[in-house]
C-alpha cells in the first residue's frame, strides 16, 4: 500500500534534483524496457515533468513527459541521477 509519506519522500527527492541530468528506465510491457536521458524540469503535487533528450544525434528535438509519483513507487519507472548515481524509487 502506497502511503502519503512515501509520495512526499519521493517528491522531496525529485525536488532536490530539479535541473540535474537523469537516466529514466521505463517498463513498456513484457520484458521491454526503454532507457532515455533527460532533466527533471518541475514537480507538482501529484506529477513531475521530465524533459527527455533526443534519441538520435541527427534530431535536436526534446520531448516533455509527465509521470506520477506512484509510477516510481510501483516501479513502473526508475530514475537514476547521473551526478550522484542515486536511484530514486
mmCIF file as gemmi writes it, N, C-alpha and C atoms, coordinates in Angstrom:
data_model
loop_
_atom_site.group_PDB
_atom_site.id
_atom_site.type_symbol
_atom_site.label_atom_id
_atom_site.label_alt_id
_atom_site.label_comp_id
_atom_site.label_asym_id
_atom_site.label_entity_id
_atom_site.label_seq_id
_atom_site.pdbx_PDB_ins_code
_atom_site.Cartn_x
_atom_site.Cartn_y
_atom_site.Cartn_z
_atom_site.occupancy
_atom_site.B_iso_or_equiv
_atom_site.pdbx_formal_charge
_atom_site.auth_seq_id
_atom_site.auth_asym_id
_atom_site.pdbx_PDB_model_num
ATOM 1 N N . UNK Axp A 1 ? 0.837 -1.175 0 1 0 ? 1 A 1
ATOM 2 C CA . UNK Axp A 1 ? 0 0 0 1 0 ? 1 A 1
ATOM 3 C C . UNK Axp A 1 ? 0.887 1.244 0 1 0 ? 1 A 1
ATOM 4 N N . UNK Axp A 2 ? 0.615 2.125 -0.912 1 0 ? 2 A 1
ATOM 5 C CA . UNK Axp A 2 ? 1.36 3.38 -1.004 1 0 ? 2 A 1
ATOM 6 C C . UNK Axp A 2 ? 0.76 4.374 -0.015 1 0 ? 2 A 1
ATOM 7 N N . UNK Axp A 3 ? 1.621 4.927 0.819 1 0 ? 3 A 1
ATOM 8 C CA . UNK Axp A 3 ? 1.162 5.891 1.807 1 0 ? 3 A 1
ATOM 9 C C . UNK Axp A 3 ? 1.569 7.306 1.405 1 0 ? 3 A 1
ATOM 10 N N . UNK Axp A 4 ? 0.901 8.271 1.995 1 0 ? 4 A 1
ATOM 11 C CA . UNK Axp A 4 ? 1.163 9.67 1.673 1 0 ? 4 A 1
ATOM 12 C C . UNK Axp A 4 ? 2.599 10.062 2.01 1 0 ? 4 A 1
ATOM 13 N N . UNK Axp A 5 ? 3.159 9.491 3.065 1 0 ? 5 A 1
ATOM 14 C CA . UNK Axp A 5 ? 4.541 9.802 3.446 1 0 ? 5 A 1
ATOM 15 C C . UNK Axp A 5 ? 5.535 9.3 2.397 1 0 ? 5 A 1
ATOM 16 N N . UNK Axp A 6 ? 5.219 8.174 1.75 1 0 ? 6 A 1
ATOM 17 C CA . UNK Axp A 6 ? 6.083 7.655 0.679 1 0 ? 6 A 1
ATOM 18 C C . UNK Axp A 6 ? 6.085 8.598 -0.521 1 0 ? 6 A 1
ATOM 19 N N . UNK Axp A 7 ? 4.91 9.075 -0.872 1 0 ? 7 A 1
ATOM 20 C CA . UNK Axp A 7 ? 4.792 10.004 -2.001 1 0 ? 7 A 1
ATOM 21 C C . UNK Axp A 7 ? 5.535 11.3 -1.696 1 0 ? 7 A 1
ATOM 22 N N . UNK Axp A 8 ? 5.407 11.799 -0.473 1 0 ? 8 A 1
ATOM 23 C CA . UNK Axp A 8 ? 6.101 13.03 -0.089 1 0 ? 8 A 1
ATOM 24 C C . UNK Axp A 8 ? 7.615 12.836 -0.12 1 0 ? 8 A 1
ATOM 25 N N . UNK Axp A 9 ? 8.101 11.678 0.309 1 0 ? 9 A 1
ATOM 26 C CA . UNK Axp A 9 ? 9.535 11.389 0.294 1 0 ? 9 A 1
ATOM 27 C C . UNK Axp A 9 ? 10.077 11.401 -1.131 1 0 ? 9 A 1
ATOM 28 N N . UNK Axp A 10 ? 9.349 10.768 -2.058 1 0 ? 10 A 1
ATOM 29 C CA . UNK Axp A 10 ? 9.773 10.736 -3.456 1 0 ? 10 A 1
ATOM 30 C C . UNK Axp A 10 ? 9.719 12.135 -4.051 1 0 ? 10 A 1
ATOM 31 N N . UNK Axp A 11 ? 8.666 12.899 -3.731 1 0 ? 11 A 1
ATOM 32 C CA . UNK Axp A 11 ? 8.547 14.258 -4.252 1 0 ? 11 A 1
ATOM 33 C C . UNK Axp A 11 ? 9.707 15.126 -3.772 1 0 ? 11 A 1
ATOM 34 N N . UNK Axp A 12 ? 10.092 14.987 -2.499 1 0 ? 12 A 1
ATOM 35 C CA . UNK Axp A 12 ? 11.205 15.761 -1.954 1 0 ? 12 A 1
ATOM 36 C C . UNK Axp A 12 ? 12.521 15.4 -2.648 1 0 ? 12 A 1
ATOM 37 N N . UNK Axp A 13 ? 12.741 14.107 -2.901 1 0 ? 13 A 1
ATOM 38 C CA . UNK Axp A 13 ? 13.955 13.682 -3.606 1 0 ? 13 A 1
ATOM 39 C C . UNK Axp A 13 ? 14.015 14.263 -5.015 1 0 ? 13 A 1
ATOM 40 N N . UNK Axp A 14 ? 12.884 14.248 -5.711 1 0 ? 14 A 1
ATOM 41 C CA . UNK Axp A 14 ? 12.851 14.8 -7.067 1 0 ? 14 A 1
ATOM 42 C C . UNK Axp A 14 ? 13.031 16.314 -7.055 1 0 ? 14 A 1
ATOM 43 N N . UNK Axp A 15 ? 12.446 16.984 -6.085 1 0 ? 15 A 1
ATOM 44 C CA . UNK Axp A 15 ? 12.569 18.437 -5.981 1 0 ? 15 A 1
ATOM 45 C C . UNK Axp A 15 ? 14.023 18.843 -5.742 1 0 ? 15 A 1
ATOM 46 N N . UNK Axp A 16 ? 14.75 18.071 -4.958 1 0 ? 16 A 1
ATOM 47 C CA . UNK Axp A 16 ? 16.164 18.345 -4.698 1 0 ? 16 A 1
ATOM 48 C C . UNK Axp A 16 ? 17.014 18.193 -5.956 1 0 ? 16 A 1
ATOM 49 N N . UNK Axp A 17 ? 16.54 17.4 -6.904 1 0 ? 17 A 1
ATOM 50 C CA . UNK Axp A 17 ? 17.324 17.111 -8.106 1 0 ? 17 A 1
ATOM 51 C C . UNK Axp A 17 ? 16.788 17.796 -9.362 1 0 ? 17 A 1
ATOM 52 N N . UNK Axp A 18 ? 15.987 18.833 -9.214 1 0 ? 18 A 1
ATOM 53 C CA . UNK Axp A 18 ? 15.485 19.58 -10.375 1 0 ? 18 A 1
ATOM 54 C C . UNK Axp A 18 ? 16.676 20.18 -11.121 1 0 ? 18 A 1
ATOM 55 N N . UNK Axp A 19 ? 16.673 20.016 -12.435 1 0 ? 19 A 1
ATOM 56 C CA . UNK Axp A 19 ? 17.726 20.574 -13.275 1 0 ? 19 A 1
ATOM 57 C C . UNK Axp A 19 ? 18.918 19.664 -13.466 1 0 ? 19 A 1
ATOM 58 N N . UNK Axp A 20 ? 18.93 18.51 -12.827 1 0 ? 20 A 1
ATOM 59 C CA . UNK Axp A 20 ? 20.057 17.589 -12.954 1 0 ? 20 A 1
ATOM 60 C C . UNK Axp A 20 ? 19.788 16.545 -14.027 1 0 ? 20 A 1
ATOM 61 N N . UNK Axp A 21 ? 20.87 16.041 -14.617 1 0 ? 21 A 1
ATOM 62 C CA . UNK Axp A 21 ? 20.769 15 -15.636 1 0 ? 21 A 1
ATOM 63 C C . UNK Axp A 21 ? 20.355 13.683 -14.987 1 0 ? 21 A 1
ATOM 64 N N . UNK Axp A 22 ? 19.422 12.984 -15.634 1 0 ? 22 A 1
ATOM 65 C CA . UNK Axp A 22 ? 18.95 11.701 -15.127 1 0 ? 22 A 1
ATOM 66 C C . UNK Axp A 22 ? 18.941 10.664 -16.241 1 0 ? 22 A 1
ATOM 67 N N . UNK Axp A 23 ? 18.87 9.399 -15.821 1 0 ? 23 A 1
ATOM 68 C CA . UNK Axp A 23 ? 18.604 8.291 -16.754 1 0 ? 23 A 1
ATOM 69 C C . UNK Axp A 23 ? 17.271 7.706 -16.313 1 0 ? 23 A 1
ATOM 70 N N . UNK Axp A 24 ? 16.338 7.617 -17.246 1 0 ? 24 A 1
ATOM 71 C CA . UNK Axp A 24 ? 14.996 7.134 -16.97 1 0 ? 24 A 1
ATOM 72 C C . UNK Axp A 24 ? 14.834 5.756 -17.596 1 0 ? 24 A 1
ATOM 73 N N . UNK Axp A 25 ? 14.456 4.779 -16.801 1 0 ? 25 A 1
ATOM 74 C CA . UNK Axp A 25 ? 14.156 3.44 -17.295 1 0 ? 25 A 1
ATOM 75 C C . UNK Axp A 25 ? 12.665 3.222 -17.126 1 0 ? 25 A 1
ATOM 76 N N . UNK Axp A 26 ? 11.965 2.938 -18.223 1 0 ? 26 A 1
ATOM 77 C CA . UNK Axp A 26 ? 10.519 2.741 -18.174 1 0 ? 26 A 1
ATOM 78 C C . UNK Axp A 26 ? 10.177 1.351 -18.685 1 0 ? 26 A 1
ATOM 79 N N . UNK Axp A 27 ? 9.357 0.656 -17.926 1 0 ? 27 A 1
ATOM 80 C CA . UNK Axp A 27 ? 8.892 -0.662 -18.342 1 0 ? 27 A 1
ATOM 81 C C . UNK Axp A 27 ? 7.724 -0.464 -19.301 1 0 ? 27 A 1
ATOM 82 N N . UNK Axp A 28 ? 7.846 -1.033 -20.488 1 0 ? 28 A 1
ATOM 83 C CA . UNK Axp A 28 ? 6.825 -0.847 -21.518 1 0 ? 28 A 1
ATOM 84 C C . UNK Axp A 28 ? 6.137 -2.153 -21.888 1 0 ? 28 A 1
ATOM 85 N N . UNK Axp A 29 ? 6.057 -3.062 -20.971 1 0 ? 29 A 1
ATOM 86 C CA . UNK Axp A 29 ? 5.386 -4.316 -21.263 1 0 ? 29 A 1
ATOM 87 C C . UNK Axp A 29 ? 6.276 -5.489 -20.931 1 0 ? 29 A 1
ATOM 88 N N . UNK Axp A 30 ? 5.939 -6.613 -21.477 1 0 ? 30 A 1
ATOM 89 C CA . UNK Axp A 30 ? 6.656 -7.844 -21.178 1 0 ? 30 A 1
ATOM 90 C C . UNK Axp A 30 ? 8.101 -7.792 -21.63 1 0 ? 30 A 1
ATOM 91 N N . UNK Axp A 31 ? 8.988 -7.791 -20.679 1 0 ? 31 A 1
ATOM 92 C CA . UNK Axp A 31 ? 10.433 -7.84 -20.929 1 0 ? 31 A 1
ATOM 93 C C . UNK Axp A 31 ? 10.936 -6.716 -21.827 1 0 ? 31 A 1
ATOM 94 N N . UNK Axp A 32 ? 10.259 -5.599 -21.835 1 0 ? 32 A 1
ATOM 95 C CA . UNK Axp A 32 ? 10.658 -4.486 -22.69 1 0 ? 32 A 1
ATOM 96 C C . UNK Axp A 32 ? 10.879 -3.251 -21.832 1 0 ? 32 A 1
ATOM 97 N N . UNK Axp A 33 ? 12.125 -2.79 -21.808 1 0 ? 33 A 1
ATOM 98 C CA . UNK Axp A 33 ? 12.485 -1.617 -21.011 1 0 ? 33 A 1
ATOM 99 C C . UNK Axp A 33 ? 13.093 -0.575 -21.932 1 0 ? 33 A 1
ATOM 100 N N . UNK Axp A 34 ? 12.639 0.66 -21.798 1 0 ? 34 A 1
ATOM 101 C CA . UNK Axp A 34 ? 13.166 1.762 -22.599 1 0 ? 34 A 1
ATOM 102 C C . UNK Axp A 34 ? 13.993 2.652 -21.682 1 0 ? 34 A 1
ATOM 103 N N . UNK Axp A 35 ? 15.197 3.002 -22.134 1 0 ? 35 A 1
ATOM 104 C CA . UNK Axp A 35 ? 16.073 3.874 -21.343 1 0 ? 35 A 1
ATOM 105 C C . UNK Axp A 35 ? 16.31 5.165 -22.111 1 0 ? 35 A 1
ATOM 106 N N . UNK Axp A 36 ? 16.121 6.286 -21.429 1 0 ? 36 A 1
ATOM 107 C CA . UNK Axp A 36 ? 16.342 7.609 -22.015 1 0 ? 36 A 1
ATOM 108 C C . UNK Axp A 36 ? 17.065 8.482 -21.004 1 0 ? 36 A 1
ATOM 109 N N . UNK Axp A 37 ? 17.703 9.541 -21.506 1 0 ? 37 A 1
ATOM 110 C CA . UNK Axp A 37 ? 18.359 10.529 -20.655 1 0 ? 37 A 1
ATOM 111 C C . UNK Axp A 37 ? 17.576 11.827 -20.735 1 0 ? 37 A 1
ATOM 112 N N . UNK Axp A 38 ? 17.592 12.582 -19.649 1 0 ? 38 A 1
ATOM 113 C CA . UNK Axp A 38 ? 16.864 13.839 -19.63 1 0 ? 38 A 1
ATOM 114 C C . UNK Axp A 38 ? 17.164 14.637 -18.388 1 0 ? 38 A 1
ATOM 115 N N . UNK Axp A 39 ? 16.28 15.59 -18.112 1 0 ? 39 A 1
ATOM 116 C CA . UNK Axp A 39 ? 16.421 16.507 -16.982 1 0 ? 39 A 1
ATOM 117 C C . UNK Axp A 39 ? 15.069 16.604 -16.276 1 0 ? 39 A 1
ATOM 118 N N . UNK Axp A 40 ? 15.1 16.592 -14.946 1 0 ? 40 A 1
ATOM 119 C CA . UNK Axp A 40 ? 13.879 16.836 -14.177 1 0 ? 40 A 1
ATOM 120 C C . UNK Axp A 40 ? 13.587 18.331 -14.252 1 0 ? 40 A 1
ATOM 121 N N . UNK Axp A 41 ? 12.413 18.67 -14.783 1 0 ? 41 A 1
ATOM 122 C CA . UNK Axp A 41 ? 12.092 20.085 -15.006 1 0 ? 41 A 1
ATOM 123 C C . UNK Axp A 41 ? 11.327 20.697 -13.839 1 0 ? 41 A 1
ATOM 124 N N . UNK Axp A 42 ? 10.218 20.067 -13.434 1 0 ? 42 A 1
ATOM 125 C CA . UNK Axp A 42 ? 9.388 20.629 -12.365 1 0 ? 42 A 1
ATOM 126 C C . UNK Axp A 42 ? 8.696 19.519 -11.592 1 0 ? 42 A 1
ATOM 127 N N . UNK Axp A 43 ? 8.302 19.841 -10.364 1 0 ? 43 A 1
ATOM 128 C CA . UNK Axp A 43 ? 7.474 18.928 -9.578 1 0 ? 43 A 1
ATOM 129 C C . UNK Axp A 43 ? 6.193 19.648 -9.186 1 0 ? 43 A 1
ATOM 130 N N . UNK Axp A 44 ? 5.109 18.907 -9.191 1 0 ? 44 A 1
ATOM 131 C CA . UNK Axp A 44 ? 3.799 19.411 -8.814 1 0 ? 44 A 1
ATOM 132 C C . UNK Axp A 44 ? 3.234 18.497 -7.733 1 0 ? 44 A 1
ATOM 133 N N . UNK Axp A 45 ? 2.084 18.828 -7.148 1 0 ? 45 A 1
ATOM 134 C CA . UNK Axp A 45 ? 1.553 17.995 -6.066 1 0 ? 45 A 1
ATOM 135 C C . UNK Axp A 45 ? 1.331 16.52 -6.429 1 0 ? 45 A 1
ATOM 136 N N . UNK Axp A 46 ? 0.948 16.217 -7.657 1 0 ? 46 A 1
ATOM 137 C CA . UNK Axp A 46 ? 0.681 14.81 -7.981 1 0 ? 46 A 1
ATOM 138 C C . UNK Axp A 46 ? 1.498 14.275 -9.166 1 0 ? 46 A 1
ATOM 139 N N . UNK Axp A 47 ? 2.212 15.134 -9.88 1 0 ? 47 A 1
ATOM 140 C CA . UNK Axp A 47 ? 3.03 14.689 -11.017 1 0 ? 47 A 1
ATOM 141 C C . UNK Axp A 47 ? 4.368 15.419 -11.023 1 0 ? 47 A 1
ATOM 142 N N . UNK Axp A 48 ? 5.288 14.915 -11.851 1 0 ? 48 A 1
ATOM 143 C CA . UNK Axp A 48 ? 6.531 15.632 -12.104 1 0 ? 48 A 1
ATOM 144 C C . UNK Axp A 48 ? 6.812 15.582 -13.598 1 0 ? 48 A 1
ATOM 145 N N . UNK Axp A 49 ? 7.555 16.581 -14.082 1 0 ? 49 A 1
ATOM 146 C CA . UNK Axp A 49 ? 7.822 16.759 -15.506 1 0 ? 49 A 1
ATOM 147 C C . UNK Axp A 49 ? 9.297 16.456 -15.785 1 0 ? 49 A 1
ATOM 148 N N . UNK Axp A 50 ? 9.539 15.682 -16.848 1 0 ? 50 A 1
ATOM 149 C CA . UNK Axp A 50 ? 10.887 15.355 -17.287 1 0 ? 50 A 1
ATOM 150 C C . UNK Axp A 50 ? 11.02 15.756 -18.752 1 0 ? 50 A 1
ATOM 151 N N . UNK Axp A 51 ? 12.123 16.426 -19.093 1 0 ? 51 A 1
ATOM 152 C CA . UNK Axp A 51 ? 12.429 16.761 -20.484 1 0 ? 51 A 1
ATOM 153 C C . UNK Axp A 51 ? 13.46 15.744 -20.958 1 0 ? 51 A 1
ATOM 154 N N . UNK Axp A 52 ? 13.059 14.914 -21.936 1 0 ? 52 A 1
ATOM 155 C CA . UNK Axp A 52 ? 13.934 13.867 -22.454 1 0 ? 52 A 1
ATOM 156 C C . UNK Axp A 52 ? 14.754 14.398 -23.615 1 0 ? 52 A 1
ATOM 157 N N . UNK Axp A 53 ? 16.018 13.991 -23.679 1 0 ? 53 A 1
ATOM 158 C CA . UNK Axp A 53 ? 16.885 14.368 -24.794 1 0 ? 53 A 1
ATOM 159 C C . UNK Axp A 53 ? 16.468 13.599 -26.037 1 0 ? 53 A 1
ATOM 160 N N . UNK Axp A 54 ? 16.932 14.062 -27.187 1 0 ? 54 A 1
ATOM 161 C CA . UNK Axp A 54 ? 16.6 13.394 -28.435 1 0 ? 54 A 1
ATOM 162 C C . UNK Axp A 54 ? 17.254 12.018 -28.476 1 0 ? 54 A 1
ATOM 163 N N . UNK Axp A 55 ? 16.648 11.108 -29.2 1 0 ? 55 A 1
ATOM 164 C CA . UNK Axp A 55 ? 17.146 9.74 -29.315 1 0 ? 55 A 1
ATOM 165 C C . UNK Axp A 55 ? 18.314 9.681 -30.299 1 0 ? 55 A 1
ATOM 166 N N . UNK Axp A 56 ? 18.236 10.476 -31.336 1 0 ? 56 A 1
ATOM 167 C CA . UNK Axp A 56 ? 19.229 10.437 -32.408 1 0 ? 56 A 1
ATOM 168 C C . UNK Axp A 56 ? 20.131 11.662 -32.351 1 0 ? 56 A 1
ATOM 169 N N . UNK Axp A 57 ? 21.344 11.511 -32.788 1 0 ? 57 A 1
ATOM 170 C CA . UNK Axp A 57 ? 22.244 12.661 -32.845 1 0 ? 57 A 1
ATOM 171 C C . UNK Axp A 57 ? 21.872 13.616 -33.979 1 0 ? 57 A 1
ATOM 172 N N . UNK Axp A 58 ? 21.025 13.162 -34.901 1 0 ? 58 A 1
ATOM 173 C CA . UNK Axp A 58 ? 20.62 13.982 -36.037 1 0 ? 58 A 1
ATOM 174 C C . UNK Axp A 58 ? 19.387 14.824 -35.734 1 0 ? 58 A 1
ATOM 175 N N . UNK Axp A 59 ? 18.631 14.441 -34.715 1 0 ? 59 A 1
ATOM 176 C CA . UNK Axp A 59 ? 17.43 15.191 -34.347 1 0 ? 59 A 1
ATOM 177 C C . UNK Axp A 59 ? 17.734 16.031 -33.108 1 0 ? 59 A 1
ATOM 178 N N . UNK Axp A 60 ? 17.272 17.252 -33.108 1 0 ? 60 A 1
ATOM 179 C CA . UNK Axp A 60 ? 17.534 18.14 -31.974 1 0 ? 60 A 1
ATOM 180 C C . UNK Axp A 60 ? 16.275 18.421 -31.163 1 0 ? 60 A 1
ATOM 181 N N . UNK Axp A 61 ? 15.271 17.598 -31.339 1 0 ? 61 A 1
ATOM 182 C CA . UNK Axp A 61 ? 14.025 17.82 -30.625 1 0 ? 61 A 1
ATOM 183 C C . UNK Axp A 61 ? 14.1 17.233 -29.223 1 0 ? 61 A 1
ATOM 184 N N . UNK Axp A 62 ? 13.405 17.873 -28.314 1 0 ? 62 A 1
ATOM 185 C CA . UNK Axp A 62 ? 13.269 17.373 -26.957 1 0 ? 62 A 1
ATOM 186 C C . UNK Axp A 62 ? 11.815 16.975 -26.757 1 0 ? 62 A 1
ATOM 187 N N . UNK Axp A 63 ? 11.597 16.08 -25.85 1 0 ? 63 A 1
ATOM 188 C CA . UNK Axp A 63 ? 10.244 15.616 -25.569 1 0 ? 63 A 1
ATOM 189 C C . UNK Axp A 63 ? 9.961 15.808 -24.086 1 0 ? 63 A 1
ATOM 190 N N . UNK Axp A 64 ? 8.834 16.412 -23.778 1 0 ? 64 A 1
ATOM 191 C CA . UNK Axp A 64 ? 8.431 16.635 -22.396 1 0 ? 64 A 1
ATOM 192 C C . UNK Axp A 64 ? 7.395 15.582 -22.02 1 0 ? 64 A 1
ATOM 193 N N . UNK Axp A 65 ? 7.66 14.867 -20.921 1 0 ? 65 A 1
ATOM 194 C CA . UNK Axp A 65 ? 6.732 13.839 -20.457 1 0 ? 65 A 1
ATOM 195 C C . UNK Axp A 65 ? 6.45 14.062 -18.976 1 0 ? 65 A 1
ATOM 196 N N . UNK Axp A 66 ? 5.309 13.577 -18.53 1 0 ? 66 A 1
ATOM 197 C CA . UNK Axp A 66 ? 4.96 13.69 -17.11 1 0 ? 66 A 1
ATOM 198 C C . UNK Axp A 66 ? 4.699 12.303 -16.544 1 0 ? 66 A 1
ATOM 199 N N . UNK Axp A 67 ? 5.019 12.154 -15.275 1 0 ? 67 A 1
ATOM 200 C CA . UNK Axp A 67 ? 4.796 10.906 -14.566 1 0 ? 67 A 1
ATOM 201 C C . UNK Axp A 67 ? 4.207 11.224 -13.203 1 0 ? 67 A 1
ATOM 202 N N . UNK Axp A 68 ? 3.529 10.258 -12.628 1 0 ? 68 A 1
ATOM 203 C CA . UNK Axp A 68 ? 3.049 10.421 -11.256 1 0 ? 68 A 1
ATOM 204 C C . UNK Axp A 68 ? 4.084 9.825 -10.31 1 0 ? 68 A 1
ATOM 205 N N . UNK Axp A 69 ? 4.019 10.231 -9.062 1 0 ? 69 A 1
ATOM 206 C CA . UNK Axp A 69 ? 4.94 9.695 -8.066 1 0 ? 69 A 1
ATOM 207 C C . UNK Axp A 69 ? 4.677 8.215 -7.834 1 0 ? 69 A 1
ATOM 208 N N . UNK Axp A 70 ? 3.449 7.795 -8.045 1 0 ? 70 A 1
ATOM 209 C CA . UNK Axp A 70 ? 3.097 6.38 -7.901 1 0 ? 70 A 1
ATOM 210 C C . UNK Axp A 70 ? 3.819 5.522 -8.941 1 0 ? 70 A 1
ATOM 211 N N . UNK Axp A 71 ? 4.149 6.093 -10.106 1 0 ? 71 A 1
ATOM 212 C CA . UNK Axp A 71 ? 4.903 5.346 -11.114 1 0 ? 71 A 1
ATOM 213 C C . UNK Axp A 71 ? 6.258 4.908 -10.562 1 0 ? 71 A 1
ATOM 214 N N . UNK Axp A 72 ? 6.889 5.764 -9.773 1 0 ? 72 A 1
ATOM 215 C CA . UNK Axp A 72 ? 8.159 5.401 -9.143 1 0 ? 72 A 1
ATOM 216 C C . UNK Axp A 72 ? 7.961 4.374 -8.037 1 0 ? 72 A 1
ATOM 217 N N . UNK Axp A 73 ? 6.93 4.562 -7.235 1 0 ? 73 A 1
ATOM 218 C CA . UNK Axp A 73 ? 6.702 3.667 -6.11 1 0 ? 73 A 1
ATOM 219 C C . UNK Axp A 73 ? 6.255 2.274 -6.547 1 0 ? 73 A 1
ATOM 220 N N . UNK Axp A 74 ? 5.584 2.169 -7.676 1 0 ? 74 A 1
ATOM 221 C CA . UNK Axp A 74 ? 5.168 0.859 -8.191 1 0 ? 74 A 1
ATOM 222 C C . UNK Axp A 74 ? 6.209 0.259 -9.128 1 0 ? 74 A 1
ATOM 223 N N . UNK Axp A 75 ? 7.328 0.966 -9.293 1 0 ? 75 A 1
ATOM 224 C CA . UNK Axp A 75 ? 8.467 0.526 -10.102 1 0 ? 75 A 1
ATOM 225 C C . UNK Axp A 75 ? 8.139 0.375 -11.586 1 0 ? 75 A 1
ATOM 226 N N . UNK Axp A 76 ? 7.179 1.182 -12.062 1 0 ? 76 A 1
ATOM 227 C CA . UNK Axp A 76 ? 6.921 1.258 -13.5 1 0 ? 76 A 1
ATOM 228 C C . UNK Axp A 76 ? 8.047 2.008 -14.186 1 0 ? 76 A 1
ATOM 229 N N . UNK Axp A 77 ? 8.63 2.959 -13.45 1 0 ? 77 A 1
ATOM 230 C CA . UNK Axp A 77 ? 9.793 3.688 -13.945 1 0 ? 77 A 1
ATOM 231 C C . UNK Axp A 77 ? 10.845 3.716 -12.841 1 0 ? 77 A 1
ATOM 232 N N . UNK Axp A 78 ? 12.078 3.94 -13.259 1 0 ? 78 A 1
ATOM 233 C CA . UNK Axp A 78 ? 13.181 4.099 -12.306 1 0 ? 78 A 1
ATOM 234 C C . UNK Axp A 78 ? 14.027 5.261 -12.781 1 0 ? 78 A 1
ATOM 235 N N . UNK Axp A 79 ? 14.402 6.125 -11.851 1 0 ? 79 A 1
ATOM 236 C CA . UNK Axp A 79 ? 15.202 7.299 -12.19 1 0 ? 79 A 1
ATOM 237 C C . UNK Axp A 79 ? 16.536 7.209 -11.465 1 0 ? 79 A 1
ATOM 238 N N . UNK Axp A 80 ? 17.614 7.41 -12.223 1 0 ? 80 A 1
ATOM 239 C CA . UNK Axp A 80 ? 18.954 7.457 -11.652 1 0 ? 80 A 1
ATOM 240 C C . UNK Axp A 80 ? 19.532 8.833 -11.932 1 0 ? 80 A 1
ATOM 241 N N . UNK Axp A 81 ? 19.943 9.54 -10.889 1 0 ? 81 A 1
ATOM 242 C CA . UNK Axp A 81 ? 20.597 10.851 -11.038 1 0 ? 81 A 1
ATOM 243 C C . UNK Axp A 81 ? 22.039 10.589 -11.446 1 0 ? 81 A 1
ATOM 244 N N . UNK Axp A 82 ? 22.459 11.095 -12.592 1 0 ? 82 A 1
ATOM 245 C CA . UNK Axp A 82 ? 23.77 10.755 -13.139 1 0 ? 82 A 1
ATOM 246 C C . UNK Axp A 82 ? 24.919 11.352 -12.355 1 0 ? 82 A 1
ATOM 247 N N . UNK Axp A 83 ? 24.748 12.519 -11.746 1 0 ? 83 A 1
ATOM 248 C CA . UNK Axp A 83 ? 25.827 13.145 -10.978 1 0 ? 83 A 1
ATOM 249 C C . UNK Axp A 83 ? 26.23 12.322 -9.764 1 0 ? 83 A 1
ATOM 250 N N . UNK Axp A 84 ? 25.237 11.837 -9.035 1 0 ? 84 A 1
ATOM 251 C CA . UNK Axp A 84 ? 25.491 11.16 -7.767 1 0 ? 84 A 1
ATOM 252 C C . UNK Axp A 84 ? 25.263 9.647 -7.827 1 0 ? 84 A 1
ATOM 253 N N . UNK Axp A 85 ? 24.77 9.153 -8.96 1 0 ? 85 A 1
ATOM 254 C CA . UNK Axp A 85 ? 24.409 7.731 -9.126 1 0 ? 85 A 1
ATOM 255 C C . UNK Axp A 85 ? 23.322 7.304 -8.144 1 0 ? 85 A 1
ATOM 256 N N . UNK Axp A 86 ? 22.527 8.25 -7.666 1 0 ? 86 A 1
ATOM 257 C CA . UNK Axp A 86 ? 21.435 7.969 -6.733 1 0 ? 86 A 1
ATOM 258 C C . UNK Axp A 86 ? 20.241 7.452 -7.51 1 0 ? 86 A 1
ATOM 259 N N . UNK Axp A 87 ? 19.684 6.345 -7.046 1 0 ? 87 A 1
ATOM 260 C CA . UNK Axp A 87 ? 18.492 5.77 -7.662 1 0 ? 87 A 1
ATOM 261 C C . UNK Axp A 87 ? 17.288 6.221 -6.855 1 0 ? 87 A 1
ATOM 262 N N . UNK Axp A 88 ? 16.325 6.831 -7.538 1 0 ? 88 A 1
ATOM 263 C CA . UNK Axp A 88 ? 15.117 7.315 -6.877 1 0 ? 88 A 1
ATOM 264 C C . UNK Axp A 88 ? 14.017 6.292 -7.134 1 0 ? 88 A 1
ATOM 265 N N . UNK Axp A 89 ? 13.501 5.741 -6.035 1 0 ? 89 A 1
ATOM 266 C CA . UNK Axp A 89 ? 12.402 4.77 -6.144 1 0 ? 89 A 1
ATOM 267 C C . UNK Axp A 89 ? 11.592 4.731 -4.884 1 0 ? 89 A 1
